[in-house]
Amino acid sequence: MSDSVINHIVSRPPPLGHRISFFRLGGIETLDLTELHARAGRLALSLRDLGIDRGDRIGILAANCLEWVLLDLAAIRLGAVTVGFDPAKFDSDADLRERYRLSLLFTDRSPDAPGSRALGDVGPLADEPEHGRTLEPIVYAPDDVLSLKLTSGSTGEPKTLTAAVGSIDSDLRAVQEMFGHGGDDNLLVFLPLSVLQQRYWTYSALRWGHDVTIAGYEAAFPALRRIRPTVVMGVPGFYETARKHIEARMGDTGAAGDDRSARERAARQLFGDRIRYLWTGSAPAAGGTLRFFAGAGLPIFEGYGLNETCIVAKNHPGAHREGSVGRVLPGKQVLLDAEGVIHVRGDHPVCRGYEQAPPGVSEQVFGADGTVRTNDIGRFDEDGFLYIHGRADDVIVLDNGRKIVVRPLEEHMRTSPAIEECVVFCPTQTHLVAVVSPTREPVGPAEERAIAEQLARTNAAFGPDEQIRRVVVARTRFSVDNGLLTSQLKVRRGRILDAYRAQIHDTQGSIHAVRD
């Protein structure tokens, strides 16, 4: 693996002159990548003294911070396996060590469980002098494990799977070929570092030489104004919120919504004046939002991937088609079955099954050769661009046999400024009911009127079988804290259904469509 990105960052210091920054609402901490590399090496020596060896697992339950990155890089230097836990999903360190077979667990909360250590221990461990100790570079093979991934876990216990070095290398090389991140770039990352792909951009900085800034979601917008990034790694929900900020700025100046120059000015005021592109994935992006940012001079490049596949397809400046998720990356192959369900095969599979899964669970997703059944429905156009039409689970079959793909309906409903999220259900197989998360609280008569008007527009845009008969307005906005959004701001359909089951079946207390 002479071209391995991971082997490169293990065995060589990073390019000079580039920095990593950690932005918090209270300030910013910055250090050179060379210092980051040196401190990670010293931390690796200290962890080895604590008994950590190749293949051991190091858990991290903490918000994004310098210590998180140091632990991850030190684990890579030792050949250990990083296991990241999203603080929004795990309340404490209880049972994590035994459940995930961890040798050590670091947490920014009170370390109550045996084998847990305070995250504050990381700094002193990373600053201990070498005293003649040396660290021989680890050499990774493509099938070696770098990290343990935890799936979104929208229902029940999150499934776990290992992530192989070959799949990570393949992704990083492909992204660099498409986007050419270099010395003038500063990539802003604010999604949880427990998600492996959010750590890609630190690996990229160490390999190719560029700046990277890490923040938390709550600090993302202040970070934009302070650091003036060139690239933002976001999710559709973030860009929907950003769009509302930009439209509000335009409204404050009296500019018309179709005033392109005013939109560009407002967008640059929010994002800074150095943006060259915006990255999105994880969940489908609404076409209206993509066009809005393109019209503001800030192109969003949408992609497609899963935990089980890493990045599969990606739009980029050299090959971009609106509405698609781009062309398939080198080393990946997408196959469509008779129902249009996407299957992904890779030269370097992420893994070949879930860890400790009940009998039959892995076999539902992973083929014997590592091919992954994604459960997403898609198609290719004549130029090889891939389009995603929704989840197979999200296709509703009415009692007349008609199949309804709900994603276009939900996207159309979300075009209203009054609607932040929309999820469509079919409680009796005869008609559709939407549950919407309002943009603002409390919901008064004006907001209800705006939602009813959007319902009428959506129904007018679709056919007879696709009519939404009623809308249930959520009591509170969907959020990570109330469990109705994942940490990447994707809706948890099962939990929303459980939370609003009674209202979905109640024919009285909701907003009804006007029927002829």
VEXZA-309518 format. One line per 5 residues: their letters; for each residue x, y, z of C-alpha. Coordinates in steps of 0.001 Angstrom, whole numbers, plus 500000, padded with zeros to 6 digits. Layout:
<rs>
a> X,Y,Z  ...
</rs>
This chain:
<rs>
msdsv> 500000,500000,500000  502623,502493,498887  499898,505071,498194  498082,504543,501491  497001,507829,503054
inhiv> 496903,506264,506512  500384,504758,506211  501663,508134,504988  500383,510097,507987  501720,507428,510360
srppp> 505235,507376,508928  505845,510995,507890  505391,514430,509449  502774,516688,507829  503594,519470,505354
lghri> 504845,522632,507012  502873,525829,507380  499377,524468,508051  497213,524548,511147  494347,522884,512929
sffrl> 491999,525079,514951  489322,524275,517513  486556,526858,517651  484333,527276,520683  481873,530014,521516
ggiet> 484382,531206,524103  487365,531389,521771  489654,529542,519393  492677,527274,519961  495174,526783,517117
ldlte> 498301,524716,516650  500521,523758,513736  499943,520364,512151  503560,519518,512922  502872,520090,516627
lhara> 499667,518052,516388  501665,515193,514847  504341,515424,517570  501838,515512,520435  499911,512550,518965
grlal> 503184,510623,518885  503934,511400,522537  500380,510447,523482  500806,507151,521623  503905,506425,523723
slrdl> 501985,507177,526925  499079,504979,525848  501528,502174,525072  502890,502545,528615  499297,502086,529826
gidrg> 499183,498759,528000  497527,499733,524716  498752,497583,521821  497885,496941,518212  494242,495940,517784
drigi> 493135,497240,521188  490112,499510,521270  490091,503052,522649  486664,504576,523251  486000,508324,523156
laanc> 482769,509764,524592  483202,513503,524183  482278,516583,522216  484567,517751,519396  487877,519007,520796
lewvl> 491665,518803,520498  491842,515835,522876  489459,513890,520614  491750,514387,517622  494898,513582,519595
ldlaa> 493437,510312,520855  492341,509281,517376  495731,510050,515819  497573,508343,518680  495437,505242,518193
irlga> 496353,505222,514499  500056,505500,515386  499701,502420,517646  497515,500354,515348  494729,500605,517929
vtvgf> 491055,500992,516981  489137,504216,517700  485540,503802,518871  483703,507135,518885  480517,507613,520888
dpakf> 478185,510476,520041  477441,512428,523256  473923,513065,521937  473198,509322,522021  475160,508034,525013
dsdad> 474368,509583,528380  477164,507964,530359  480119,505609,530153  478278,502849,531995  478673,499428,530311
lrery> 480362,500872,527208  483724,499293,527967  482312,495798,528294  479753,496138,525492  482293,497301,522895
rlsll> 485326,495442,524293  487284,498620,525038  490722,498620,526623  490317,502282,527639  487510,504823,527507
ftdrs> 488070,508585,527691  485130,510852,528441  484514,514561,528987  481904,513603,531589  482456,512151,535015
pdapg> 484369,508875,534433  482239,506619,536620  482777,503188,535074  485868,501047,535723  488481,501598,533009
sralg> 487177,505074,532150  489454,508092,532300  488796,511819,532215  489405,513500,528892  491474,516029,530822
dvgpl> 494148,513324,531262  494935,513457,527548  496825,516773,527585  499363,515740,530265  499805,512334,528594
adepe> 500487,514046,525251  503056,516349,526826  505136,513725,528635  508758,513796,527397  509909,510846,525280
hgrtl> 512849,510035,527620  514433,507879,524969  511218,506046,524103  510638,505460,520394  507643,504489,518306
epivy> 508179,502329,515249  505763,503240,512417  502836,500861,512065  502257,499518,508544  498628,498914,507666
apddv> 497272,496408,505161  494010,497194,503294  491919,494853,505458  493281,496134,508775  490724,497854,511005
lslkl> 491142,501552,511794  487862,502359,513534  484641,500892,514801  481529,502557,513383  478188,502807,515114
tsgst> 475215,503188,512803  472608,505889,513345  470476,503533,515370  467152,505186,514511  465452,502365,516357
gepkt> 466863,500151,519062  470544,499499,519765  472987,500938,517195  474601,498290,515005  478390,498216,514916
ltaav> 480798,497503,512099  484520,497764,511565  486047,500182,509031  488974,498871,506989  491957,500996,506034
gsids> 491589,500196,502330  488092,501695,502174  489232,504868,503971  492276,505266,501729  490118,504813,498638
dlrav> 487688,507525,499756  490391,510020,500671  492274,509610,497394  489074,509951,495350  487983,513111,497216
qemfg> 491396,514682,496789  491334,513936,493065  487915,515584,492725  488406,518662,494916  492159,519230,495095
hggdd> 492315,520503,498686  495547,522443,499105  497515,525100,500892  494940,527905,500570  492077,525807,501949
nllvf> 490538,525794,505406  487903,523076,505854  485256,523656,508536  484021,520533,510336  481273,520760,512974
lplsv> 479483,517411,512912  480480,514885,515614  483962,513397,515321  482372,510116,516406  481323,509933,512729
lqqry> 484380,508559,510931  483967,510714,507817  484267,513883,509910  487772,512717,510858  488693,512293,507183
wtysa> 489415,515993,506883  492104,515945,509578  493716,512980,507806  493476,514950,504541  495174,517977,506116
lrwgh> 498019,515826,507451  498517,514161,504073  498091,516971,501544  498667,520116,503571  495762,522463,504276
dvtia> 494122,524042,507309  491174,522477,509097  488897,523973,511765  486804,521847,514107  483796,523197,515986
gyeaa> 480544,521910,517434  477207,522344,515707  476190,525095,518137  479277,527108,517136  479067,526541,513375
fpalr> 477612,529915,512378  479887,532004,514620  482830,529975,513277  481914,530883,509704  482250,534582,510456
rirpt> 485469,534189,512435  487592,531774,510407  486385,532452,506820  486633,528830,505604  486980,527805,501966
vvmgv> 485000,524577,502388  482147,523700,504755  481313,520075,505550  477591,520176,506310  474317,518290,506100
pgfye> 471087,519392,504395  469507,520539,507660  472351,522957,508249  472008,524468,504783  468232,524779,505191
tarkh> 468868,526813,508349  471563,528858,506588  469147,529602,503766  466626,531010,506232  469357,533223,507743
iearm> 470280,534534,504297  466651,535191,503358  466145,537034,506652  469197,539233,505931  467790,539999,502493
gdtga> 464432,540861,504012  466070,543221,506469  467565,545158,503550  464316,545180,501575  465830,543090,498762
agddr> 463564,540960,496604  463934,537185,496886  465088,536901,493261  467719,539650,493582  470844,537594,492822
sarer> 473368,540255,493850  471590,540817,497175  471517,537067,497777  475236,536810,497059  476010,539646,499478
aarql> 473871,538139,502223  475415,534703,501691  478955,536087,501874  478085,537961,505050  477092,534646,506624
fgdri> 479703,532290,505149  482612,534675,504638  484293,535723,501418  486544,532712,500781  484087,529857,500124
rylwt> 484888,527840,497008  482351,525063,497609  479988,523505,500165  479837,519765,500831  476665,517905,501750
gsapa> 475631,514303,502197  474182,512013,504873  470588,512828,503860  468864,514032,500667  469169,517748,499953
aggtl> 466132,519611,498664  466450,520776,495076  465272,524261,495999  468062,524631,498535  470705,523474,496060
rffag> 469456,526017,493498  469267,528758,496118  472947,528414,497037  474023,528042,493423  472248,531345,492791
aglpi> 474176,532856,495707  477498,531848,494160  478068,529091,496748  477761,525732,494970  476723,522754,497102
fegyg> 478004,519393,495905  475786,516552,497013  477013,512989,497449  475863,509576,498554  477170,506956,500949
lnetc> 476391,504861,503985  478277,503661,507028  478424,500259,505361  479910,501585,502093  481725,504868,502880
ivakn> 481413,507386,500010  479788,505866,496913  479119,508819,494585  479858,512528,494625  479199,515620,492550
hpgah> 482238,517851,492164  483351,520838,490069  484414,518635,487165  481201,516598,487001  478038,517996,488528
regsv> 474370,517473,487705  471590,519012,489762  469305,516499,491406  471860,513710,491242  474371,512559,493851
grvlp> 477116,512478,491240  478994,509723,489485  480226,506612,491256  483728,506883,492736  486633,504868,491334
gkqvl> 486857,501498,493054  483097,501365,493664  480373,499711,491589  476639,500333,491877  474212,497645,490783
ldaeg> 470425,498117,490552  468147,495147,491114  464765,494598,489494  463064,496855,492060  465620,499650,491544
vihvr> 467286,498994,494907  470950,500016,494999  473639,497429,495749  477227,498603,496241  480381,496622,495613
gdhpv> 483852,497992,496374  487430,497008,495636  488026,497555,499354  484856,496809,501358  484344,498656,504618
crgye> 483634,495304,506273  481695,492112,505588  479078,492231,508312  477942,493744,511596  479631,492888,514868
qappg> 477723,490717,517322  474525,491084,515322  471575,488733,515867  471395,485822,513399  470363,486917,509917
vseqv> 470835,490679,510420  474169,490930,508588  472948,488643,505821  470087,491053,505076  472620,493748,504153
fgadg> 475946,492108,503263  476453,489599,500479  479086,486878,500710  481408,488930,498463  480951,492102,500527
tvrtn> 478269,493627,498277  475968,495870,500333  472205,496076,499825  471528,499712,500679  467708,499653,500667
digrf> 467821,502929,498705  466007,503215,495392  467904,504824,492544  468529,505163,488845  471295,506256,486466
dedgf> 470924,508778,483666  472550,508342,480280  475761,510041,481477  476265,507869,484534  474943,510255,487185
lyihg> 473180,508490,490049  469799,509682,491366  468294,508600,494687  464511,508397,494852  464113,507358,498476
raddv> 464269,504341,500719  462571,501106,499831  461065,501294,503334  459670,504737,502479  457675,503492,499509
ivldn> 454052,503327,500585  451791,500790,498895  448153,501888,498894  445278,499450,499020  444787,500002,495264
grkiv> 448303,498676,494629  449773,502072,493738  453315,502668,495069  453981,506146,496456  457526,507451,496985
vrple> 457160,509942,499827  460446,511852,499481  459243,514261,496723  456124,515064,498760  458184,515779,501871
ehmrt> 460629,517960,499950  457766,519969,498435  456211,520549,501863  459562,521753,503212  459687,524560,500668
spaie> 457425,526547,502996  459279,528881,505379  456879,527664,508067  457938,523998,507781  461333,522797,508973
ecvvf> 460797,519042,508485  458066,516845,507063  457495,513087,507344  454659,511381,505474  452866,508276,506776
cptqt> 450008,506121,505544  448101,504955,508627  445408,502872,506937  446862,502216,503443  444138,504467,502027
hlvav> 445430,508026,502492  448526,510020,503457  449120,512007,506638  452101,514316,507174  453753,515202,510475
vsptr> 455562,518536,510202  458087,520177,512476  457391,523924,512532  460114,526460,511907  459205,528451,514997
epvgp> 457397,527957,518263  454757,528448,519456  452596,527766,516416  449879,530373,516105  447112,531043,513583
aeera> 449518,532647,511087  451797,529594,511103  448851,527202,510802  447553,529221,507849  450980,529072,506155
iaeql> 451140,525298,506662  447614,524877,505254  448535,526985,502220  451641,524850,501624  449539,521690,501911
artna> 447278,523037,499178  450271,523853,496937  451796,520413,497438  448549,518605,496697  448085,520713,493560
afgpd> 451551,519648,492358  450972,515882,492673  448559,513263,491398  445355,511888,492916  447011,509020,494814
eqirr> 449686,511326,496245  447334,513699,498038  448139,514440,501692  444812,514459,503462  445919,515829,506829
vvvar> 448884,517497,508528  449811,516962,512162  451883,519845,513543  454478,518598,516023  454156,519817,519600
trfsv> 457824,520806,519585  460346,521032,516776  462187,517829,515902  465648,517912,517476  468574,515754,518488
dngll> 467738,516398,522142  464199,515020,521894  465402,512027,519897  463508,512809,516674  466650,513764,514706
tsqlk> 469949,511914,514473  473213,513710,515264  473490,514350,511507  470013,515947,511552  468227,513130,509742
vrrgr> 464653,512433,510802  463996,509297,512847  460824,508082,511165  460115,505266,513588  460402,507498,516630
ilday> 458268,510207,515038  455612,507615,514273  455714,506387,517877  455533,509937,519246  452584,511009,517082
raqih> 450775,507737,516416  447577,508874,518155  447482,512199,516296  448187,510489,512962  445103,508327,513466
dtqgs> 442996,511177,514898  440836,512585,512113  439889,515705,514067  442866,517524,515621  444932,518397,512573
ihavr> 445106,520618,509497  442937,519170,506750  443325,519554,503031  440568,521486,501280  438672,518955,499196
d> 436506,519665,496199
</rs>
